[in-house]
Each structure stands twice: as structure tokens, then as C-alpha cells.
Amino acid sequence: MMLRSLFACGALFAVPAAAETRSLWFKEPTEPSRWETDSLPIGNGKLGALLFGGTSQVFVHFNEDSLWEGDEQDTGAYQSFGNFTFDFEKAPGAVSGYQRELDLSTGQHTVSYSADGVKFTRQAFASNPAGVIVLSCTADKPGSYSGIIRLHDDHGAVATTKGKDSLVITGKLKNGMSYCSALKIVAKGGRLSSDGKEITVSGADSLTFHLAAGTDYLPDSGKEWRGKDPEPRVTAAATAASKVSFQKLAADHHARLPCRNRS
């Protein structure tokens, strides 16, 4: 399970900023099976993700800190939430100049490489102010992004589309805990379409993904640890973030970093 690295994300970004950039970087992508050694984590203290830097697929595994299988009799364990994927319409040709990097002073993940005469760049971070994972895909040639976007649940629930630009999953664990994940996509150029289960991208210039997740956990034993249905709150967070530019989301994220506010 991809849990231990995700819960370490909150501690990862308490590193004081230094004069030089501190980063973790690789010169090649990795596979989800190597998540313990080669993935790069981002997190905002509540929502975390592991990134793998693929060139034919974007794979983002995510978790949220209240998804717990257990009760007052059985302590249970934290649960993996799921992942979202963007499978490109066709695999790239020869790839050059590849690098994926995690900036430890900002918590921002970047992938860059060139293929088929196009330079591709992806940037991602876990926004604390917005409460979402944000990932942008850009290229220096218009219409470079086509493929299929899917949202996957690790507990058997099935994604449904909401309009042409959103995927939502709702489910319930064996202990009765309700949970929800929502993915909102903003495309510039091209076209988005959906079939009820996944979203197809055709010829987009750029894409920005906004992922939110949560549960009905309530820290109140008198209410049996359960609060309101998480779906309205989760979908609202993804929708609200999608109405803000990537640049503004990144600026707000950087402004809230503890190491940046430390004298």
C-alpha cells in the first residue's frame, strides 16, 4: 500500500529554505510498482499524492488522512484512497532532456522532457489554502494533449462523470465511513467529452487537474465519529479551485509555506 510515504508528506515540507535550491530529482520516469523507492511525494498535511513522471501516462496516487478502516473495538488502519490517470492517445517517440524533480523548499513537483518535436512540462503541488492536488500539463506546441482521463477507487467504487469535465467517486468502507473523491479538469483549446465513466481529451493545448478528497469523519464520539456527507464539500473544493488560475493557486500555495514565512 502507498500509505507510509503519503503520510510523510506533511513533514517533508517543514525543511527551512536555504540559499540554494534543495531538490530530489531523477533522469527517468518510474512505475507505480516502485512507489517506495522512486516516486516523489507532495502533500498539504491532509491530502497527499505520489507522482511517477511517466511519458505515456500521468499516474497520480492519492490519499487523505481521515480514511480509516476501524472502529472503537478494532483499531483498523489507514486506507489508500485511489488514483487518477491520464493515458496519452499515443506513446511518444524518442524522449530527450527528461527530468522529474521535487523542490523541497516549495513542495512543487516538475516533469519536463521533449518528444516528437514538442517540449512537455508538468507541474504539481498540494495546495493547503485550496485543499486540493493541482497538476498542470503544458506544451510548446498547440493541440499536443489527447487521451483518456480516469479516476480509480481502491475500494471498488466506480467513477461517474459530471458533465464533460468532472469525475466523482462516492463510497463507503466496511465500518460505515463515507468518502468521496472528485477530479475537475480545465482544458485550454481542444475538446473534452465523456461517456459516463471517463473523460476523453482531444487536441488540448494544456490541461489542469484539480483533485479533492474527503470523508464524513467527525472528531466527536457523541456523534459516533460521523459527520455530514462529504460529497458536497469535496466537489465544491474541486470546482472552486478550477475557477482559479494555476498561477494564482501556486502563488497562494507558496505564500502559506511555513519555511517561507520564517524569519
Secondary structure, DSSP 4 states (H G I P E B T S, - for coil): ---HHHHTHHHHTTSPP-SS--EEEESS---GGGHHHH-EEEE-SSEEEEE---SSEEEEEEEETT-EE--SS---EE---EEEEEEESS--SSEEEEEEEEETTTTEEEEEEEETTEEEEEEEEEETTTTEEEEEEEESSTT-EEEEEEEEETTS---EE-TTSEEEEEEE-TTS-EEEEEEEEEEESSEEEE-SS-EEEEEESEEEEEEEEEE-B-S-GGGTTB-S-HHHHHHHHHHHHHTS-HHHHHHHHHHT-GGGS--
